[in-house]
Amino acid sequence: MRQLVISSEKKAPTLTLLLVVIGAVGIGWVTAQFGLLVPGIMLSILLVLPFVYSVFTEPKVGIITFVAYCFIFNLFAREIGHFPYLYVIEGLLIFSWLGAIFHTSKQFDWSFARNEINVIGAIWMFINILELLNPAGSSFLGWMVDIRYTLLWLLTVPLCMVVFNKHKDLNTFLILIIAMSLLATINGVKQIKIGLFPGEQSWLDSYGYVTHLIWGQLRAFSFYSDASQFGASQAHLFIIAFVLALGPFKLWKRALCAVAALAFLYGESISGTRGAVFTLFIGIAVVVFINKNIKLTILSVLVVAAGYGFLKYTYIGESHFEVRRMRSAVKPNDDSFNARLINQAKLTDYLKSRPFGGGVGAIGYTGVTYNKNTYLATIPPDSYWVKIWAEYGIVGFVVWISLMMYIIGKSCGIVWNTKDKGLRYKLMALTAGFTSIIIVSYGNETMNMFPSSMIIYVSWAFIFMGPKLDKEAAPLQVPAHA
């Protein structure tokens, strides 16, 4: 009997070892046949299952992962490839929605989602659906690709209002976007000073060099889709960190925000993105306007005027690539600027007889991909405002710009009426940041790119939840006479 037990004990590890060897050989054969894709998928499944469980246990995990992922998915796409990493964004949001809906240990207050910002999103989605009837007859596939940006609005904002709606969640969001942006800044500096990762170099060699090697100098693009998005995002985060550095917070927190703001300013400069200069000016202008401080207004106007005069009327620092690129943003004889004016003149003639535009997805990437051999597909929009005008016509553009101006105005009103000083500065930072991105999207399609669009949508959620957050902070406030 004892001999039988010993025999069984010897067989157990032997069988385990055999199974491991067979598994290793199998994985090796699959890798040899299909490359790293299949093993990568298997590893992903092992990681995804615990993540899904975590999201259904605490839906905030999904939102935090979504925020972080929007910064770095382009890194995966360049260095690993073989997978549509972009659409993981929708997957994260859908998982988070399911986690919130089927959550068993906590009841969420869904009434928070009944907010005007979500009504505005629903109106814009309805207009997009009506565009399917546009007589211009653009491709349905192009419509499907472009509609995702409005869909992200409707997936992100109400979800955050229901699940991610506490003051500590606002702090988590601010810390996360500043930390991820600093990581992007570090990678941008590495690209300029040390060199590129293999995937980044391959992207640059294939077609990125056309727009990212200017005067023999590399424009840093970090983890983002291109240098323009990197520069705009760095300027966006500069505004946020700069405002927080001025807030009524502990000295060490303000100092860290100030250091982060300086890092983002440098990150913006090495991107060689001219439009990002206006992001800085507009963001500061919004901060001044919301503060209603006459002395600060005068000082800011002088600083902006001095900066504009330095770029427009002097040649100081012309030997530096970053200064030359920024200076070209205010030169009316710039070839790129003139090309945009020519394209807009062409669109003016085309859209005179088309008040509802050429249809969603008719211009830009979706136009070239899904609406080949059409007139609009041959004209680069070079601007999100121009893209809206071309796709929705003058009627749709007026509706869209009215909705955006209402959101900006309402956000400023919420900040004005916020009594808690710390909260007011946080909401002010988010308002100034998203306003600058919307306005500078006249020059590029910035507000539709990541991470900018994600930051805008989450910012809207917190800003429009501002009155609720202010009421929650009210019992903690100390009366002035105390």
Summary of the structure (lengths in Angstrom):
residues: 482
radius of gyration: 25.5
end to end distance: 84.2
largest distance: 98.6
contacts: 1562
relative contact order: 0.11
helix: 77%
strand: 1%
